[in-house]
Amino acid sequence: MSLSGSLNTPRSLAESAGARQPPPARPVDDTGLVDKCATIGHMNAVKILLVTAALILIGMVAWWLIKMLFGAVFYLIVGALVVGGGWYLYNKVRGTDPWRVRR
């Protein structure tokens, strides 16, 4: 006595609806197991490329900021030297000692 004909199992419903479609083709190794390493390796390579690109971009922005900061400090120092030198020369031409305070 077979029960498969009298029960509505998912398999009997699928067979009555039509032929089953085969699963999509995936890489299979010699043991018959799906090669998941190819997919994992590909995702790791993409992540490595994205991280590398992000590090390069962050490094470029940091280098630009450091150059700008040191450039601003350099111009401030040069400007202070020029103003100080001008003040010193002005007082020397006037004939006064710039370091002496008059009372």
PyMOL commands that set and color helices and strands:
alter all, ss='L'
color gray80, all
select helices_A, chain A and resi 10-17+36-94
alter helices_A, ss='H'
color red, helices_A
deselect
rebuild
show_as cartoon
